[in-house]
C-alpha cells in the first residue's frame, strides 16, 4: 500500500487550492465571454486568473524548495552513534582530507 507523506501534502496544499481557484475563475471567464452585461468584468477576471496561476506557480516552487532543503539538511554530517569508515586510499599519514 502506498502512503502519503503528510509534509508533502501540507506543503503543496496552497498550490492545489490556487490551482482550483484559477480553474474555477477561468471557467467563469469562458461563461461570461458572450454576456454583454458582463463585458466590463472580463479584464478584471482575466487578471485574477493570471494572478492565481502565478501564485500557484510560486507556491509550487516554494514547496518544492522547502521539501528539497528539508531532505538534504542532514546529509553532510555524520549521524550520532556511527563511526566514520576510512577510505582504502586514505593512507596512514596524519593529513586530514575533507571539510574543515
C-alpha positions as CSV (number, residue, x, y, z in Angstrom):
1,X,0.0,0.0,0.0
2,X,1.3,3.5,-0.9
3,X,1.1,6.1,1.9
4,X,1.0,9.8,1.5
5,X,3.7,12.0,3.0
6,X,1.9,14.4,5.2
7,X,4.6,17.1,4.9
8,X,4.4,17.0,1.1
9,X,0.6,17.1,1.1
10,X,0.7,20.1,3.6
11,X,3.4,21.9,1.5
12,X,1.5,21.5,-1.8
13,X,-2.0,22.3,-0.4
14,X,-1.8,26.0,-1.1
15,X,-0.8,25.4,-4.6
16,X,-3.7,22.9,-5.1
17,X,-6.2,25.5,-3.7
18,X,-4.7,28.2,-6.0
19,X,-5.0,25.8,-9.0
20,X,-8.6,25.1,-8.2
21,X,-9.4,28.8,-7.9
22,X,-7.7,29.6,-11.2
23,X,-9.6,26.8,-12.9
24,X,-12.9,28.0,-11.5
25,X,-12.1,31.6,-12.5
26,X,-11.1,30.5,-16.0
27,X,-14.3,28.5,-16.4
28,X,-16.3,31.5,-15.2
29,X,-14.4,33.7,-17.7
30,X,-15.4,31.5,-20.5
31,X,-19.1,31.6,-19.4
32,X,-19.1,35.4,-19.4
33,X,-17.4,36.0,-22.7
34,X,-20.7,36.2,-24.6
35,X,-22.6,38.1,-21.9
36,X,-22.9,41.8,-22.9
37,X,-23.6,42.9,-19.4
38,X,-20.5,41.3,-18.0
39,X,-18.1,42.7,-20.6
40,X,-16.8,45.3,-18.1
41,X,-15.8,42.5,-15.7
42,X,-13.8,40.5,-18.2
43,X,-10.4,42.3,-17.8
44,X,-10.6,42.1,-14.0
45,X,-11.5,38.4,-14.1
46,X,-8.7,37.7,-16.6
47,X,-6.2,39.5,-14.4
48,X,-7.5,37.4,-11.4
49,X,-6.9,34.1,-13.4
50,X,-3.4,35.2,-14.3
51,X,-2.6,36.2,-10.7
52,X,-4.0,32.9,-9.4
53,X,-1.8,30.9,-11.8
54,X,1.3,32.9,-10.9
55,X,0.6,32.5,-7.2
56,X,0.1,28.8,-7.8
57,X,3.4,28.5,-9.6
58,X,5.1,30.4,-6.8
59,X,3.6,28.1,-4.1
60,X,4.7,25.0,-6.0
61,X,8.2,26.2,-6.4
62,X,8.4,27.3,-2.7
63,X,7.0,23.9,-1.5
64,X,9.5,22.0,-3.8
65,X,12.4,24.0,-2.5
66,X,11.4,23.6,1.2
67,X,10.9,19.9,0.8
68,X,14.2,19.5,-1.1
69,X,16.1,21.5,1.5
70,X,14.5,19.6,4.3
71,X,15.5,16.3,2.8
72,X,19.1,17.4,2.2
73,X,19.7,19.1,5.6
74,X,21.4,16.3,7.5
75,X,23.2,14.5,4.7
76,X,26.5,16.4,5.1
77,X,27.2,15.3,8.7
78,X,27.8,12.0,10.4
79,X,24.8,10.7,12.4
80,X,25.1,10.2,16.1
81,X,26.3,6.8,17.2
82,X,28.1,6.0,14.0
83,X,31.8,5.9,13.2
84,X,33.4,7.2,10.0
85,X,35.0,4.4,7.9
86,X,38.4,5.2,6.4
87,X,38.6,5.1,2.7
88,X,41.1,2.4,1.4
89,X,43.2,5.0,-0.4
90,X,43.5,7.3,2.7
91,X,46.9,6.1,3.7
92,X,48.3,6.1,7.2
93,X,49.5,9.7,7.4
94,X,48.2,12.5,9.6
95,X,46.8,14.5,6.8
96,X,43.1,15.1,7.2
97,X,41.1,15.3,4.0
98,X,37.6,16.7,3.7
99,X,35.8,19.8,5.0
100,X,37.4,21.8,7.8
